[in-house]
Amino acid sequence: MNPSNRKIIPMPIDHAAIDTIYEALPEETRERVDQAVEAMVETKKNNGRIVAVVGSGPNIHEGITTLIAELIHKGLIDGVSTSSAVVSHEMAGALEKVKRVDGEALGVDANLLPVDGRLEVSLLGVDQLHAHENEILLDMDLYRKMIGTRGDVITKVAGNMAYPSGLRTERLARDVLALARRYGLPFEQVAGFGADPYTMIGAGAQKKVPVLVTVPQLVGGGEVGLAVGDSISISQRCRGIADLMESADVIIESAVALSQEIHDGPFERYTGHGIWAHWEGDRTYSLAKKKILRIDLDPTLEKAWINERKEGRVSGAVDQGLPKTKSIGLPFRMEMSGFARIPGSLPIVGDIGEIWPILAVRLSEALHIPLDLMSYKQSTPQGEAFREWIVREVQPLDRSRMFEAFREGL
């Protein structure tokens, strides 16, 4: 049911589509993409390391997490920090087909339903349904009733609110947590031993590449988020993230919020937050020579970055203890301050569904490392085909294989 050594079914890469996307970008964005590719290629040619800092929903929907898994397998991504919600979805297979039905029509109390009154049912194959039945008690009468009820069929993040995949993931989180505590490992690493190789957690476990949930992104994914937080201490998690960031020559931030608490955190000296840890003798690191590429749709990021580069206005506001929003006249997000002041930061204002494929293809071509699959913007025919591929090929976490990994001594 998802052996770790299964052969990937490759998808031909549509180079013409990616070239078209690149040519349609604004000139300034194309220049930034070129600079980013140059930095990534140079890093890899010099045996350096690239780490991805990945936010939640959009990265799953656009197929970016699956692409990152492929880049891990090919040695092009050397570590990931992400959210507990992403871990939850990857445990259930990343994307799935669900039917959305009227909850009240099924006899469910309206007070127990989400705001839209809808329930979701996973459209599972017979084998997968039986596998779930072997793990948790399913109400098959309810399942059949939900399947037979009229509703819209959509593709969405897996294991969220759909029955039974969401419930199965909630229950599975307890098994993962028990193993994590027993062996002193992060939840996401333990889950990775049974996860599909084309999830980030699965690829990370298979290739011995760290994939860690960040502290600002801990609580998400229901029981999974709680279990991730309970698996190791906050101090251990911060130390692991600091070590991951320290190891990176290039950091790619993708549709993520609160990144300042991710990439500087309590052990980073350049922005100042790690000053007392260093003072007290703890191990710290600096972002001063890191290249940080942030893919973000918010043009304010670009404006803040330019303000700092031209006039030092962000640093000036910090020096004078002034609110940056008022002194610069921008609706400032907190992470923009740290990002703008880091010498090697580079904003790429654009859609992650467009930018990531360009970066991945250009990097792999420059290094002569062929890729077996490629993500595309989900609204395009190629993007929809890739989403269908994920639904079909990327499987839920195999509980038996996770336990087997520990029986065999990892």
C-alpha beads as a LAMMPS data file, in Angstrom:
LAMMPS data file: protein, C-alpha beads

410 atoms
409 bonds

1 atom types
1 bond types

-500.0 500.0 xlo xhi
-500.0 500.0 ylo yhi
-500.0 500.0 zlo zhi

Masses

1 110.0

Atoms # bond

1 1 1 0.000 0.000 0.000
2 1 1 2.614 2.714 -0.649
3 1 1 5.981 0.993 -0.270
4 1 1 8.819 3.444 0.253
5 1 1 10.694 2.088 -2.774
6 1 1 7.826 2.294 -5.244
7 1 1 8.580 3.640 -8.694
8 1 1 7.351 7.148 -9.383
9 1 1 5.160 7.530 -12.449
10 1 1 6.833 10.508 -14.128
11 1 1 4.964 13.423 -15.663
12 1 1 6.595 15.013 -18.726
13 1 1 7.614 18.611 -18.001
14 1 1 5.901 21.191 -20.210
15 1 1 8.869 23.488 -20.837
16 1 1 6.881 25.619 -23.275
17 1 1 4.251 26.351 -20.607
18 1 1 6.906 27.334 -18.079
19 1 1 8.650 29.566 -20.627
20 1 1 5.299 31.244 -21.357
21 1 1 4.753 31.889 -17.646
22 1 1 8.224 33.383 -17.350
23 1 1 7.758 35.692 -20.349
24 1 1 4.429 36.932 -18.956
25 1 1 6.017 38.060 -15.684
26 1 1 6.725 41.770 -15.189
27 1 1 10.268 42.658 -16.218
28 1 1 11.330 43.425 -12.649
29 1 1 10.010 40.055 -11.456
30 1 1 11.862 38.273 -14.261
31 1 1 15.069 39.990 -13.161
32 1 1 14.502 38.860 -9.571
33 1 1 13.802 35.294 -10.720
34 1 1 17.036 35.325 -12.738
35 1 1 18.960 36.550 -9.679
36 1 1 17.352 33.845 -7.540
37 1 1 18.226 31.091 -10.002
38 1 1 21.804 32.365 -10.221
39 1 1 22.132 32.272 -6.422
40 1 1 20.667 28.765 -6.214
41 1 1 22.839 27.373 -9.004
42 1 1 26.003 28.918 -7.579
43 1 1 25.146 27.530 -4.159
44 1 1 24.666 23.992 -5.437
45 1 1 27.774 24.095 -7.617
46 1 1 29.733 24.970 -4.499
47 1 1 28.141 22.107 -2.515
48 1 1 26.031 24.567 -0.542
49 1 1 22.598 24.006 0.948
50 1 1 19.124 25.308 0.050
51 1 1 16.342 25.286 2.640
52 1 1 12.644 25.969 1.997
53 1 1 10.436 27.759 4.537
54 1 1 6.928 26.765 3.494
55 1 1 3.583 28.086 4.696
56 1 1 0.310 26.222 4.649
57 1 1 -2.629 25.900 2.241
58 1 1 -1.418 27.516 -1.012
59 1 1 1.739 25.383 -1.079
60 1 1 -0.365 22.192 -0.939
61 1 1 -2.984 23.411 -3.430
62 1 1 -0.419 24.525 -5.986
63 1 1 1.494 21.252 -5.725
64 1 1 4.560 23.041 -4.343
65 1 1 5.006 20.631 -1.427
66 1 1 5.008 17.709 -3.889
67 1 1 7.535 19.520 -6.070
68 1 1 9.714 20.177 -3.017
69 1 1 9.578 16.449 -2.213
70 1 1 10.924 15.767 -5.714
71 1 1 13.646 18.381 -5.202
72 1 1 14.599 16.662 -1.935
73 1 1 14.891 13.334 -3.746
74 1 1 17.141 14.944 -6.359
75 1 1 19.374 16.610 -3.750
76 1 1 18.303 20.150 -4.677
77 1 1 16.512 21.009 -1.414
78 1 1 18.388 20.210 1.797
79 1 1 15.832 20.985 4.483
80 1 1 12.323 22.318 5.077
81 1 1 10.486 24.167 7.782
82 1 1 6.718 24.146 7.462
83 1 1 3.395 24.202 9.324
84 1 1 1.620 21.504 11.313
85 1 1 -1.326 21.901 8.929
86 1 1 0.903 20.854 6.021
87 1 1 2.061 17.823 8.028
88 1 1 -1.572 16.915 8.670
89 1 1 -2.476 17.148 4.979
90 1 1 0.605 15.197 3.918
91 1 1 -0.288 12.422 6.369
92 1 1 -3.574 12.083 4.477
93 1 1 -1.985 12.202 1.010
94 1 1 -1.711 15.976 0.297
95 1 1 -4.810 16.325 -1.942
96 1 1 -7.992 14.272 -2.202
97 1 1 -11.376 14.230 -3.914
98 1 1 -14.282 14.996 -1.598
99 1 1 -17.997 15.477 -1.976
100 1 1 -19.541 18.402 -0.096
101 1 1 -23.049 17.625 1.157
102 1 1 -25.776 19.332 3.181
103 1 1 -25.212 18.340 6.812
104 1 1 -28.765 18.999 7.975
105 1 1 -30.058 16.741 5.189
106 1 1 -28.073 13.964 6.857
107 1 1 -29.710 14.696 10.198
108 1 1 -26.773 16.512 11.801
109 1 1 -27.625 19.273 14.296
110 1 1 -27.031 22.655 12.637
111 1 1 -25.164 23.858 15.760
112 1 1 -22.519 21.189 15.160
113 1 1 -21.914 22.094 11.542
114 1 1 -19.424 24.570 10.054
115 1 1 -20.752 27.982 9.077
116 1 1 -21.744 26.841 5.560
117 1 1 -23.657 23.842 6.879
118 1 1 -21.634 21.439 4.735
119 1 1 -20.010 18.125 5.533
120 1 1 -17.396 16.472 3.350
121 1 1 -16.894 12.831 2.502
122 1 1 -13.661 11.387 1.081
123 1 1 -14.102 9.606 -2.239
124 1 1 -11.917 6.606 -1.493
125 1 1 -11.124 3.501 -3.471
126 1 1 -12.240 0.153 -2.022
127 1 1 -8.718 -0.830 -0.923
128 1 1 -8.115 2.464 0.832
129 1 1 -11.496 2.347 2.553
130 1 1 -10.810 -1.173 3.839
131 1 1 -7.365 -0.088 5.055
132 1 1 -8.984 2.714 7.058
133 1 1 -11.554 0.228 8.428
134 1 1 -8.708 -1.879 9.808
135 1 1 -7.467 1.091 11.844
136 1 1 -10.525 2.959 13.070
137 1 1 -14.198 2.137 13.607
138 1 1 -16.088 3.559 10.643
139 1 1 -19.816 4.195 10.416
140 1 1 -20.322 2.578 7.024
141 1 1 -24.035 3.403 6.978
142 1 1 -23.152 7.083 7.374
143 1 1 -20.416 6.805 4.759
144 1 1 -22.768 5.229 2.201
145 1 1 -25.422 7.819 2.981
146 1 1 -22.935 10.662 2.477
147 1 1 -21.663 9.148 -0.771
148 1 1 -25.241 8.811 -2.025
149 1 1 -26.258 12.366 -1.107
150 1 1 -26.226 15.042 -3.784
151 1 1 -23.282 17.417 -3.574
152 1 1 -20.364 19.031 -5.357
153 1 1 -17.171 17.016 -5.922
154 1 1 -13.997 19.057 -5.518
155 1 1 -10.251 18.560 -5.055
156 1 1 -8.947 19.941 -1.786
157 1 1 -6.287 19.452 0.877
158 1 1 -6.495 15.922 2.240
159 1 1 -7.421 14.890 5.741
160 1 1 -9.069 18.147 6.662
161 1 1 -12.818 18.034 7.356
162 1 1 -13.673 15.024 5.190
163 1 1 -14.983 11.742 6.617
164 1 1 -13.199 9.420 7.167
165 1 1 -9.760 10.742 6.105
166 1 1 -9.844 13.659 8.541
167 1 1 -10.923 11.477 11.458
168 1 1 -8.328 8.850 10.569
169 1 1 -5.572 11.487 10.606
170 1 1 -6.740 12.748 14.009
171 1 1 -6.588 9.233 15.467
172 1 1 -3.287 8.438 13.743
173 1 1 -1.706 11.506 15.344
174 1 1 -1.914 9.771 18.719
175 1 1 0.090 6.778 17.467
176 1 1 2.705 9.064 15.936
177 1 1 2.960 11.085 19.142
178 1 1 3.435 7.942 21.248
179 1 1 6.354 6.836 19.064
180 1 1 7.827 10.350 18.968
181 1 1 7.883 10.575 22.757
182 1 1 9.206 7.037 23.133
183 1 1 12.158 7.655 20.838
184 1 1 12.696 11.375 21.522
185 1 1 12.024 12.446 17.936
186 1 1 9.953 15.246 16.372
187 1 1 6.431 14.174 15.377
188 1 1 7.012 15.114 11.741
189 1 1 10.078 12.880 11.460
190 1 1 8.197 9.889 12.901
191 1 1 5.233 10.480 10.595
192 1 1 7.661 10.704 7.692
193 1 1 8.719 7.064 8.152
194 1 1 5.261 5.978 7.007
195 1 1 4.393 8.899 4.729
196 1 1 4.340 8.819 0.964
197 1 1 7.783 9.483 -0.554
198 1 1 6.248 12.362 -2.529
199 1 1 5.308 14.306 0.550
200 1 1 7.914 16.549 2.147
201 1 1 7.843 14.578 5.403
202 1 1 8.148 11.285 3.498
203 1 1 10.990 12.505 1.299
204 1 1 12.735 14.015 4.314
205 1 1 12.600 10.752 6.263
206 1 1 13.755 8.709 3.277
207 1 1 16.650 11.015 2.345
208 1 1 17.540 11.959 5.944
209 1 1 16.729 15.610 5.285
210 1 1 15.263 17.631 8.205
211 1 1 11.615 18.676 7.863
212 1 1 10.482 20.598 10.939
213 1 1 7.388 22.545 11.934
214 1 1 8.167 26.066 13.088
215 1 1 6.933 27.443 16.397
216 1 1 4.712 30.171 14.841
217 1 1 3.034 27.476 12.711
218 1 1 2.522 24.873 15.430
219 1 1 -1.204 24.958 16.065
220 1 1 -2.960 23.798 12.926
221 1 1 -4.289 20.548 11.585
222 1 1 -6.343 19.724 14.695
223 1 1 -4.890 16.872 16.748
224 1 1 -1.811 16.802 14.542
225 1 1 -0.838 20.347 15.547
226 1 1 -1.258 19.556 19.229
227 1 1 0.753 16.363 18.847
228 1 1 3.525 18.134 16.926
229 1 1 3.755 20.656 19.768
230 1 1 3.757 17.925 22.416
231 1 1 6.345 15.691 20.719
232 1 1 9.474 17.688 21.647
233 1 1 9.978 20.792 23.777
234 1 1 9.758 24.317 22.379
235 1 1 13.448 24.781 23.207
236 1 1 14.394 21.646 21.237
237 1 1 12.276 22.786 18.306
238 1 1 13.842 26.264 18.288
239 1 1 17.302 24.702 18.444
240 1 1 16.462 22.410 15.508
241 1 1 15.105 25.260 13.398
242 1 1 18.169 27.397 14.248
243 1 1 20.482 24.564 13.192
244 1 1 18.515 24.182 9.956
245 1 1 18.713 27.912 9.190
246 1 1 22.401 27.997 10.101
247 1 1 23.089 25.159 7.650
248 1 1 21.459 27.036 4.763
249 1 1 23.242 29.176 2.214
250 1 1 19.953 30.010 0.468
251 1 1 16.558 30.177 2.205
252 1 1 13.407 30.222 0.064
253 1 1 10.298 31.539 1.799
254 1 1 7.082 30.413 0.118
255 1 1 3.604 31.727 1.067
256 1 1 4.519 31.912 4.734
257 1 1 3.586 34.379 7.470
258 1 1 5.529 35.355 10.602
259 1 1 8.804 34.373 8.955
260 1 1 10.790 36.740 11.180
261 1 1 10.169 34.377 14.107
262 1 1 11.235 31.505 11.856
263 1 1 14.486 32.631 10.334
264 1 1 15.855 34.779 13.143
265 1 1 14.269 33.260 16.266
266 1 1 15.997 33.177 19.659
267 1 1 19.453 32.087 18.404
268 1 1 20.131 34.527 15.511
269 1 1 22.575 37.404 16.027
270 1 1 22.251 39.661 12.981
271 1 1 18.787 41.008 13.769
272 1 1 19.674 41.049 17.478
273 1 1 17.283 38.494 18.917
274 1 1 20.040 36.025 19.779
275 1 1 22.283 38.514 21.557
276 1 1 21.586 37.226 25.068
277 1 1 21.783 33.569 24.075
278 1 1 25.278 34.301 22.717
279 1 1 26.101 36.427 25.769
280 1 1 25.203 33.508 28.014
281 1 1 27.385 31.111 26.033
282 1 1 24.812 29.306 23.885
283 1 1 25.452 28.463 20.226
284 1 1 24.084 31.110 17.856
285 1 1 24.282 31.947 14.150
286 1 1 23.929 34.935 11.817
287 1 1 21.812 35.668 8.746
288 1 1 24.328 38.277 7.570
289 1 1 25.648 36.170 4.683
290 1 1 22.502 34.178 3.899
291 1 1 20.566 34.653 0.677
292 1 1 16.865 34.845 1.541
293 1 1 14.447 34.634 -1.396
294 1 1 10.873 35.457 -0.454
295 1 1 8.054 34.642 -2.899
296 1 1 5.106 36.802 -1.868
297 1 1 2.111 38.380 -3.600
298 1 1 2.168 41.447 -1.326
299 1 1 3.746 44.434 -3.172
300 1 1 4.340 46.110 0.202
301 1 1 7.228 43.693 0.698
302 1 1 8.900 45.134 -2.395
303 1 1 8.268 48.728 -1.285
304 1 1 9.721 48.106 2.186
305 1 1 12.772 46.394 0.685
306 1 1 13.357 49.288 -1.760
307 1 1 12.898 51.868 1.022
308 1 1 15.641 50.152 2.993
309 1 1 17.973 49.743 0.019
310 1 1 17.660 53.351 -1.147
311 1 1 17.320 55.338 2.042
312 1 1 17.752 52.955 4.974
313 1 1 14.312 53.970 6.193
314 1 1 13.515 50.653 7.885
315 1 1 16.791 50.669 9.823
316 1 1 16.251 54.353 10.557
317 1 1 12.874 53.663 12.124
318 1 1 14.425 50.883 14.223
319 1 1 17.285 53.157 15.334
320 1 1 14.866 55.858 16.437
321 1 1 12.385 53.455 18.037
322 1 1 9.621 54.667 15.708
323 1 1 6.647 52.622 14.484
324 1 1 7.660 51.530 10.993
325 1 1 4.118 51.693 9.623
326 1 1 3.863 55.414 10.401
327 1 1 7.431 56.469 9.649
328 1 1 7.557 54.719 6.257
329 1 1 3.885 55.096 5.366
330 1 1 3.325 51.420 4.560
331 1 1 0.931 48.821 6.034
332 1 1 3.896 46.972 7.532
333 1 1 3.910 43.276 8.366
334 1 1 6.392 42.489 11.104
335 1 1 8.559 40.099 9.080
336 1 1 9.166 42.801 6.480
337 1 1 11.415 44.604 8.965
338 1 1 13.861 41.746 9.415
339 1 1 13.670 40.723 5.770
340 1 1 14.350 44.220 4.411
341 1 1 17.387 44.702 6.664
342 1 1 19.106 41.401 5.810
343 1 1 21.793 42.158 3.172
344 1 1 21.119 39.033 1.116
345 1 1 17.340 39.295 1.009
346 1 1 15.581 39.346 -2.362
347 1 1 11.814 39.824 -2.759
348 1 1 10.051 38.091 -5.651
349 1 1 6.554 39.548 -5.881
350 1 1 4.579 36.859 -7.638
351 1 1 2.428 33.750 -7.415
352 1 1 4.175 30.722 -5.904
353 1 1 2.367 28.570 -8.483
354 1 1 4.236 30.448 -11.212
355 1 1 7.590 31.176 -9.568
356 1 1 8.430 27.753 -8.107
357 1 1 8.229 25.834 -11.426
358 1 1 10.532 28.365 -13.083
359 1 1 13.065 28.153 -10.235
360 1 1 12.949 24.343 -10.191
361 1 1 13.304 23.881 -13.954
362 1 1 16.095 26.441 -14.327
363 1 1 18.006 24.974 -11.370
364 1 1 17.689 21.379 -12.572
365 1 1 18.679 22.290 -16.137
366 1 1 21.732 24.255 -15.008
367 1 1 22.917 21.315 -12.900
368 1 1 21.890 18.645 -15.460
369 1 1 19.682 16.897 -12.915
370 1 1 16.435 15.766 -14.607
371 1 1 13.182 16.037 -12.645
372 1 1 10.443 13.415 -12.870
373 1 1 7.564 15.758 -12.164
374 1 1 6.659 19.435 -12.104
375 1 1 4.009 21.603 -10.479
376 1 1 2.132 24.332 -12.348
377 1 1 -0.262 27.104 -11.357
378 1 1 -3.431 25.257 -10.363
379 1 1 -5.721 27.337 -12.587
380 1 1 -3.945 26.124 -15.745
381 1 1 -4.661 22.820 -17.558
382 1 1 -1.180 21.585 -16.593
383 1 1 -1.813 22.539 -12.972
384 1 1 -5.120 20.720 -12.869
385 1 1 -3.495 17.636 -14.419
386 1 1 -0.795 17.715 -11.739
387 1 1 -3.404 18.011 -8.984
388 1 1 -5.148 14.961 -10.426
389 1 1 -1.790 13.162 -10.420
390 1 1 -1.324 13.994 -6.724
391 1 1 -4.810 12.709 -5.855
392 1 1 -4.110 9.492 -7.743
393 1 1 -0.469 8.840 -6.843
394 1 1 0.329 10.404 -3.444
395 1 1 -1.067 8.057 -0.808
396 1 1 -1.959 8.493 2.883
397 1 1 0.539 7.597 5.575
398 1 1 1.007 3.834 5.929
399 1 1 0.723 3.128 9.657
400 1 1 2.183 -0.382 9.362
401 1 1 5.254 0.871 7.529
402 1 1 5.788 3.583 10.157
403 1 1 5.878 0.978 12.934
404 1 1 8.020 -1.319 10.787
405 1 1 10.667 1.399 10.513
406 1 1 11.099 1.338 14.282
407 1 1 11.101 -2.462 14.454
408 1 1 13.923 -2.477 11.915
409 1 1 15.885 0.126 13.840
410 1 1 15.194 3.061 11.463

Bonds

1 1 1 2
2 1 2 3
3 1 3 4
4 1 4 5
5 1 5 6
6 1 6 7
7 1 7 8
8 1 8 9
9 1 9 10
10 1 10 11
11 1 11 12
12 1 12 13
13 1 13 14
14 1 14 15
15 1 15 16
16 1 16 17
17 1 17 18
18 1 18 19
19 1 19 20
20 1 20 21
21 1 21 22
22 1 22 23
23 1 23 24
24 1 24 25
25 1 25 26
26 1 26 27
27 1 27 28
28 1 28 29
29 1 29 30
30 1 30 31
31 1 31 32
32 1 32 33
33 1 33 34
34 1 34 35
35 1 35 36
36 1 36 37
37 1 37 38
38 1 38 39
39 1 39 40
40 1 40 41
41 1 41 42
42 1 42 43
43 1 43 44
44 1 44 45
45 1 45 46
46 1 46 47
47 1 47 48
48 1 48 49
49 1 49 50
50 1 50 51
51 1 51 52
52 1 52 53
53 1 53 54
54 1 54 55
55 1 55 56
56 1 56 57
57 1 57 58
58 1 58 59
59 1 59 60
60 1 60 61
61 1 61 62
62 1 62 63
63 1 63 64
64 1 64 65
65 1 65 66
66 1 66 67
67 1 67 68
68 1 68 69
69 1 69 70
70 1 70 71
71 1 71 72
72 1 72 73
73 1 73 74
74 1 74 75
75 1 75 76
76 1 76 77
77 1 77 78
78 1 78 79
79 1 79 80
80 1 80 81
81 1 81 82
82 1 82 83
83 1 83 84
84 1 84 85
85 1 85 86
86 1 86 87
87 1 87 88
88 1 88 89
89 1 89 90
90 1 90 91
91 1 91 92
92 1 92 93
93 1 93 94
94 1 94 95
95 1 95 96
96 1 96 97
97 1 97 98
98 1 98 99
99 1 99 100
100 1 100 101
101 1 101 102
102 1 102 103
103 1 103 104
104 1 104 105
105 1 105 106
106 1 106 107
107 1 107 108
108 1 108 109
109 1 109 110
110 1 110 111
111 1 111 112
112 1 112 113
113 1 113 114
114 1 114 115
115 1 115 116
116 1 116 117
117 1 117 118
118 1 118 119
119 1 119 120
120 1 120 121
121 1 121 122
122 1 122 123
123 1 123 124
124 1 124 125
125 1 125 126
126 1 126 127
127 1 127 128
128 1 128 129
129 1 129 130
130 1 130 131
131 1 131 132
132 1 132 133
133 1 133 134
134 1 134 135
135 1 135 136
136 1 136 137
137 1 137 138
138 1 138 139
139 1 139 140
140 1 140 141
141 1 141 142
142 1 142 143
143 1 143 144
144 1 144 145
145 1 145 146
146 1 146 147
147 1 147 148
148 1 148 149
149 1 149 150
150 1 150 151
151 1 151 152
152 1 152 153
153 1 153 154
154 1 154 155
155 1 155 156
156 1 156 157
157 1 157 158
158 1 158 159
159 1 159 160
160 1 160 161
161 1 161 162
162 1 162 163
163 1 163 164
164 1 164 165
165 1 165 166
166 1 166 167
167 1 167 168
168 1 168 169
169 1 169 170
170 1 170 171
171 1 171 172
172 1 172 173
173 1 173 174
174 1 174 175
175 1 175 176
176 1 176 177
177 1 177 178
178 1 178 179
179 1 179 180
180 1 180 181
181 1 181 182
182 1 182 183
183 1 183 184
184 1 184 185
185 1 185 186
186 1 186 187
187 1 187 188
188 1 188 189
189 1 189 190
190 1 190 191
191 1 191 192
192 1 192 193
193 1 193 194
194 1 194 195
195 1 195 196
196 1 196 197
197 1 197 198
198 1 198 199
199 1 199 200
200 1 200 201
201 1 201 202
202 1 202 203
203 1 203 204
204 1 204 205
205 1 205 206
206 1 206 207
207 1 207 208
208 1 208 209
209 1 209 210
210 1 210 211
211 1 211 212
212 1 212 213
213 1 213 214
214 1 214 215
215 1 215 216
216 1 216 217
217 1 217 218
218 1 218 219
219 1 219 220
220 1 220 221
221 1 221 222
222 1 222 223
223 1 223 224
224 1 224 225
225 1 225 226
226 1 226 227
227 1 227 228
228 1 228 229
229 1 229 230
230 1 230 231
231 1 231 232
232 1 232 233
233 1 233 234
234 1 234 235
235 1 235 236
236 1 236 237
237 1 237 238
238 1 238 239
239 1 239 240
240 1 240 241
241 1 241 242
242 1 242 243
243 1 243 244
244 1 244 245
245 1 245 246
246 1 246 247
247 1 247 248
248 1 248 249
249 1 249 250
250 1 250 251
251 1 251 252
252 1 252 253
253 1 253 254
254 1 254 255
255 1 255 256
256 1 256 257
257 1 257 258
258 1 258 259
259 1 259 260
260 1 260 261
261 1 261 262
262 1 262 263
263 1 263 264
264 1 264 265
265 1 265 266
266 1 266 267
267 1 267 268
268 1 268 269
269 1 269 270
270 1 270 271
271 1 271 272
272 1 272 273
273 1 273 274
274 1 274 275
275 1 275 276
276 1 276 277
277 1 277 278
278 1 278 279
279 1 279 280
280 1 280 281
281 1 281 282
282 1 282 283
283 1 283 284
284 1 284 285
285 1 285 286
286 1 286 287
287 1 287 288
288 1 288 289
289 1 289 290
290 1 290 291
291 1 291 292
292 1 292 293
293 1 293 294
294 1 294 295
295 1 295 296
296 1 296 297
297 1 297 298
298 1 298 299
299 1 299 300
300 1 300 301
301 1 301 302
302 1 302 303
303 1 303 304
304 1 304 305
305 1 305 306
306 1 306 307
307 1 307 308
308 1 308 309
309 1 309 310
310 1 310 311
311 1 311 312
312 1 312 313
313 1 313 314
314 1 314 315
315 1 315 316
316 1 316 317
317 1 317 318
318 1 318 319
319 1 319 320
320 1 320 321
321 1 321 322
322 1 322 323
323 1 323 324
324 1 324 325
325 1 325 326
326 1 326 327
327 1 327 328
328 1 328 329
329 1 329 330
330 1 330 331
331 1 331 332
332 1 332 333
333 1 333 334
334 1 334 335
335 1 335 336
336 1 336 337
337 1 337 338
338 1 338 339
339 1 339 340
340 1 340 341
341 1 341 342
342 1 342 343
343 1 343 344
344 1 344 345
345 1 345 346
346 1 346 347
347 1 347 348
348 1 348 349
349 1 349 350
350 1 350 351
351 1 351 352
352 1 352 353
353 1 353 354
354 1 354 355
355 1 355 356
356 1 356 357
357 1 357 358
358 1 358 359
359 1 359 360
360 1 360 361
361 1 361 362
362 1 362 363
363 1 363 364
364 1 364 365
365 1 365 366
366 1 366 367
367 1 367 368
368 1 368 369
369 1 369 370
370 1 370 371
371 1 371 372
372 1 372 373
373 1 373 374
374 1 374 375
375 1 375 376
376 1 376 377
377 1 377 378
378 1 378 379
379 1 379 380
380 1 380 381
381 1 381 382
382 1 382 383
383 1 383 384
384 1 384 385
385 1 385 386
386 1 386 387
387 1 387 388
388 1 388 389
389 1 389 390
390 1 390 391
391 1 391 392
392 1 392 393
393 1 393 394
394 1 394 395
395 1 395 396
396 1 396 397
397 1 397 398
398 1 398 399
399 1 399 400
400 1 400 401
401 1 401 402
402 1 402 403
403 1 403 404
404 1 404 405
405 1 405 406
406 1 406 407
407 1 407 408
408 1 408 409
409 1 409 410
